[in-house]
């Protein structure tokens, strides 16, 4: 009996705007033969990208000057976050982030200074406003994809035409929770998009050492999930692949996987020094592939951008960053009782005593029966 | 589901009571879903969810892939998305893989989002020893979860309490770990109201009033304590308290009883060191110091790995050990 092929698969790579700003006129077309993004949209998103970069730079400076805690720079990954974020419906779809997708969260209505508050040690930065559908930043790696799967599952159960999209890095795909999330999402065909920002480094461990797979995207094949690899620094490719995956999920087509190949231009966080483990030449090469450089070239070639507009934008981005910093700094320190008030919906008796006596008593001595007389 | 003739005449077992509570709440609230390994078609390995999938369909009583973290993590997502999930972890020994999701996410979300995202979820877990089960099917890890702020931990011992507490847990706005003492799943029946009722989480029950010594316990150990009371001399008046909820614990009930009796014996299956008895003894020390006539005694599992079942009854607190402890505090 001859050996037959039990399974065969391939992973496609999509790039539409290359690093020299050359656009693939055929691939850029979406439904109806129109470009997936209009010139006006590209200009707007480019401007937004600049604003997000300015915020990222100022957060870095705040940490360096001792005014913010540890901060993970998003620099260089803006096209991935913005392309995917723009493809999701604001006020409808639910974003489940890691911590290198600030731009997508802001785009979906998170007040910009909330992320600053988060890294300035203030939980109010996680207090997602009503009507904004996203989870706060997720610090342990890879755990959030299960939440996205569950949220998407709830959408399916409630027959709501909504999609959850979750972000994570290449390192996160080594976690067990990643595989459990992929398996649950696929087994129950929930409307969830798994968006991997392969930025090549999980702190100091390179992608090639993290796994022996040739691509991250191929991991989805094991779960029978549509999967693709895209140039993560190409706004067009990220947007097109994300839009397709999100709308397929919305239409009942189940989960998809996207691997956006990008690069972490900064350190892992401000507590890290990537010079200890990264070749400067590698970083230099990726600086040239910065998503903003190619978009600027593209818009300039189209005749809808020039240096004067750039100067105006730079100033506006700077002003905006200053405004956001002011908002973050002007917030009054939270009342210490906040640490008690959100542990449960209703304060249990023991916590009520701890809250009432935190300034006057040790936790045991002197807290006698009289204090139970509330 | 109408009750069987036997259930009508002799009452419900703990398993029956939990099953009835689940069915009634799923009927009342369409957001309620049960998920876990083998909970659907098979009705769970202890048949706690028997018949529920047939009645409510496989989108509400869901057989999941075999992955505890996946069950817990997706249940968290379901709660975020507006459902009231009831994940089952098949045995307490398999909570390990789900620990990260339960403790680092479910327990923390209300606090870390300052109330914006909450996790109304009831985690059902068969718990404790005494049924001759294989390894990692007989442990008592409640202290780990009692120690975690943001979680509530409930351990009923009777069918009546199980139904009322489970309904309260499902309606609770915060994550509740609901440990089910498998040793008494089917050990006896009692009459349980057919209708809807809840028992407040955080309230202990005085099983038997007394004046000489307080026994504090929960779960299946309640029955070893009752057996001990039968063996004790009649002139020792024991007040037996079933805590029912171990987080938040009913301090007022403990303090009132021990202030009255001046003596206390604590009984639980979990290992002694840092077991919940340590916290209970401290509560007594802080609040009943001047009332005490004897040091607090603990009858607990030993600080060893829970033995395989040939030796489990020697590991678990039994009536004789409880009698011994009561005798000692009375003689002090």
Interface residues (C-beta under 8 A of the other chain):
Chain A: X94 X123 X124 X126 X127 X128 X129 X135 X136 X140 X143 X146 X147 X148 X149 X150 X151 X152 X153 X154 X155 X157 X158 X164 X176 X177 X180 X181 X183 X184 X187 X188 X338 X339 X342 X343 X344 X345 X348 X349 X350 X351 X364 X367 X368 X369 X372
Chain B: X33 X59 X62 X64 X65 X67 X69 X70 X72 X73 X74 X75 X76 X77 X78 X79 X80 X81 X82 X83 X85 X97 X100 X101 X104 X105 X110 X111 X112 X113 X114 X115 X116 X117 X118 X149 X150 X152 X172 X173 X174 X202 X248 X249 X251 X252 X255 X259 X282 X286 X287
